[in-house]
Amino acid sequence: TSLRETEAEAKALVELAGRETQLEPILLSGAAATKPALHEIAARVRFLHIATHGYFAPETEHSAADASPSNRLWSPLGLRAAVSGFAPMALCGLALAGANRGIDALGHVPGILTAEELAGFDLSHCELAVLSACETNVGAARAGQGVQSLQAALHAAGVRTAITSLWKVDDERTREMFADFYTRIWVNKELKAQALWNAKMALRRK
């Protein structure tokens, strides 16, 4: 479904960055916010802010890292093979342009960016990535693998600092909070962790 405030959130941050920093902001919105477009700009950004829907597959979708396999196959020779399920980082992701179009001729959903795909991006020049989306830090803690999530994917891609969410987020409140957050780090020169804390406390008081 459409998120009413995300375009306003993105445009406000682009305006703030253009006014208060030496950055040259790039805005991908609507039909332009595709997976190939995001991949193309990723290698040259210092700040990456993605405002969209996030998802995590339900427990019925088994992970390959689960302790016990979801299914077992028997060969004619009596040999047993375990079929355990998806790679953990294929179980969460982000919705980009085209997410509602379904599966293409190759069996892919072009508008879905999985954590597994995100981990393959080159974000080595990115000092801060923000996923302004619902439950983007939710992941599967299974088989001693730790939390397999979009945040882990961002760090695997080279991001130094990542901000993701653990809960369902109201998009209007999110827009207000991140406008305050970026003002604090770009204008007030606050440290990122302190700026995030102060922005959350300001929103809570409001």
N, C-alpha and C positions, 0 to 999 in steps of 0.2 A: 504494500500500500504506500501511497505518497506520504512523505514526511514534510509537513507544511513549512517548517522553519529552517530546514537544512540549507536551502539556497540562500536565504537571508543570512544565515550563519556564515556560509562560505564567502559571500560578497562582502560582509562586514569585516572579515579577517583579511581579505585581499586589500580592501581600502585602508585598513589599519597598517598592514605591512608596507604598502606603498607610501603611506604618509610618514610613518615613524621609523622605518628601517631603510637600509640600502639594498634590500632584497628586490628581486623582480618577480612578483607573484604570478603564478599560472593558475587559472581557474578552469577546472573541468566540471561541467554540470550538465544535467539533462542527458540527451543522447550522446554528448561528447565524452561523458564519464565512462569510457569503456576500459576493459582490461588491457588491451594493447596500448591505449593512450597513457594509462597509468604506468605501465611497464616502461614506456619510452621516456617519460620524464623522471622516473624514480632515481636514476643514477646521478642526477645533477641537482637534487634538491637538498637544502639544509634543514628545512622544516616540511613535514608532510602531515596534512590534516585531512582526514577522511570522515565525512559525515554521511552516514547511510544506515541501512539495516545490517545487523550482525546476526549470525545464527549458530546454533550448536545442535548437532543431530541428537535425537532421543536415545535413551539407553537400549532401545530395541535394535539400533544399528550397532553391531558389534565392532569392536576395535581389534586389530591384529595383535595389540599388546595385552589383551585380556588374558587373565591367568588360565582360564579354561576355554578351549575353542567352542565356537557356536555350533559347529557341525563336524561330522566325521564322514569320510568317504572310504569305502572298501573296494579294493581292486579285485579282479578275478583271481589273482594269486593269493588273496588273503592279506595283502599288505594294507596297513592303515595309514591314511593321510589326514592331517588336521586342516580344516578350512576355518580360519579364525575371523576373517572380516576385513574391514577397511584399515588402511594406514591411519594412525591416530590423527595426524594433521589434515586428513581429508574430511574429518567430521565437523569442522567448524570453518566459517568463512564470512565473506562480505558480499552483499548484493550490489552490483554495479549496473550500468545501462544494459538492458537486454535480459535482465534476470527473469522477467515474466514471460519470455518467449519460449521457454522450455528447451527440450533437447534438440540439437541440430543433427545433421545427417551423419556426423561422426560419433554421435552418442554423448557429446559434451553440452554443457549449459554455458554458453559464452559469457553470460552476465554474472556468473558466480565465480568469485575469487576465493579459493580454498586457502587455508593456512599453509598447506603444503606448497602451493604455487607461490604464495607470498614469500616463503622462506627462500625461494630461488631468485628473488629480485636482488639487484645490486643497490643496497641502501648504505653503503660504506661511508658516504659523505653526509648522511642524515644525522643530525645531532638530536632531533626530537621528532617522534612520530606520535600522532594522536589519532586514536580510533574513536570518534564520537558516534558510537553506535550501541545498541542494546546488547548487553551480555557478551562483549567481545573478549573478556578475559576468562570466560567460562571454558573449561577444558576437561579432559578425562585424566584422572590420576589413577592409572592402572599399571599393573605389572612392574612396579618400580620405575616407571618411565617419567614420573613427575607429571606436572600439568602440561598437556599438549594443547597449546592454545595459539591464538593469533599473536599474543604478546611474545611467546617463545619464537614464533615465526619471524617477527620483526627483529628480534635480537640475532637470530640466525642469519638474517639478511644484512646485518651490520649496523642497525640502529643503536645509538648509544643510550638514548632515553626513550621509553615508550610509556604512553598513558592509555590505558584501556579501562573498560567498565565491568563491574561485577553485578550489575542490576539493570532492570528495565528503566530507560531514561526518557523523561519528558523532553521533547525536542526544543520547546520554547525555553525552558529553564537551562537546558544544555547550551543553547545559543548565548544566553546571558552570561553564564559562567565562563565560557571560553573566551568571550570578548574581554572579560575582566582579567582572565588568566594571561592572555597574550599581551594585554596592556601592561601588566605587571612585569613580564619578562623583557618586553621590547622597550618600554618607556621608563618604567621604574627600576629596571635592571635587577629585579629580584631573582634569586636562585629558583630554578624550576620547581623543586619540591616545595619550597616556601610559598611560591606564587600560587601553586595549586591549592595548598592548604588554605591560604588567605582568601582565595576566590571562593572556595567551598564554604568557608565560615561566613563570608559576606552574603552569599546566597541564602544560607541558613538563617541568618539574622533578618534578611529581607522577607 
